[in-house]
Amino acid sequence: MNLNTVLKTDEIGIFALGGLGEVGKNTYVFEINNKIFIIDAGIMFPDHYLLGIDYVIPNYQYLIENESRIVGLFITHGHEDHIGGIPYLLKQAKIPKIYASGIAVDLIEHKLMEHKGLQAPRIIEYKAHHKFRFDEVEVSFVRLNHSIPDMFGIVIKTPHGNIFHTGDFKIDYTPVGPHAELDKLAKIRAKGGVLCLLSDSTNALIPGSTPSEKAIGESIDEIFQNIKGRIIIATFASNIYRMQQIVRASYLNGRKVAVVGRSMEKAMEIGIETGYIRAPKNVIIPSEEIEHYEPHQITILSTGSQGEPMAALSRIASGVHRQIKAQPNDTVIFSSSPIPGNQEGINRIIDLLYRKNVEVIINGPVADTHTSGHGAQNDLMLMLAITKPKFFIPMHGEHRMLKEHRELAISMGMKPENVLIMDNGDVAAVTSDKIKLIGKVPAGDVYIDGLGIGSTGSKLIRERKVLSEDGLLSVILSIENGELKRIPTVVSRGFIYMKSSETFINEIQEFTQSSYNTNKIKGFSEEKLKNLVETELQDYIYEATQRKPMIIASFITI
Ligand SMILES: [Zn+2]
């Protein structure tokens, strides 16, 4: 597959290998005059039904087959759903250069160090004012606001017009860090305009505007002033600005900060290294020193805001954390909002905390402890109004979010035929006067399980599902010259409890024996015999128990 043969010379090819119809594994590809520009290489965290899968990455087949035409990988910001796929992409395709900015560079470097032996290309650190030329194409950057520092939208200037990829953004008039360069966007609009906009759709279903980070900082300050005991506060380890606000509220209120949870410790290290987290000396203390202070002098900054069972907060709540145990007069603050699917785990932790008479504060009408990094409808409409694109591709969102974003654009006067809703793999061809779908490239989910890339397929996942729901039953048959020599051995894991199921096990043994003997007479091969014993046993067990464990028949020839 090579789009080069499909695209006409004046056509720009635009497609995503991840990020359309989902929130995660953002990977966008732009093909301009035979050159391939990639924006972001993210991972997605697996759903609960993907048992044992660590991450999901896109199918990189197209990039592997066309690697000689790849110019570079441009990173908008350092979130996992934008950089997490980099090591796996590098293992499969040659990427000449990675362009990233600020804290994203540190996060990528840390990530690459975890993958030993990886041949990584040079990371070029871009600044807001930098421009990179690739013959007739020029790439430049527009600083926007998000929930991590150094988030840049990317402008690709082509002979046919400007493409603007927003990355993740919200409109924040009082950001914690530098202001967004909305003026730059206005300038692009004035000079040639925006031919095609790709814009973040994550919060397209949410009316109004996303609250400013600063408002949350003030609210956290206020909450801290009124708490007398220990504060345990959980947030996303990637939200460096929030971490800084928590550190600041702590020292302003005479508290030391101890960090718990591996990802939070790493984020704190990178935050301090890059200067985004600043605190007077000795404010950040090792968690071993918590005991040296009074409860009102302590803030514990913790992972686990999504109720993850292995994270620090969950362990603190259930009393199994090595150093910290929740106690009465503690206050636990969730500086986060639940990602869909995680509410149950969070409720479980809150319940545990209530049992220990711990005060719990969550984001909601009573307290503002969190704001999203993604723009709500007003923010998205402002982006559309400033850039006034000729063509528009809503990106970064599930299908209904993309559709709602499209409606917003149409309500502002965009022609419906100029807005394209796409799925991963759909290829759009864009010229100065047309946008249309022209075909598909391979795109799909690839599972990362331990060190294996894609070695765990959907068949394995189905097997794990069967094992997790109904367990395993194995029968071992000892055979000499085709004759069964012993009563078959029955082994069960997760299906029946062997010790208390003697009668049933005897029945299984008898059934297996007769199944083998009746089928053997028909002269089947060993393989076929095995299959027959397994299927007949399956039916027998289903009849008896209404359950379908995984059944394995093994023949041992004596
Ligand atoms: Zn992000």
Residues whose N, C-alpha, C, O or C-beta is under 5 A from the ligand:
A	BS01	ZN	H79 D168
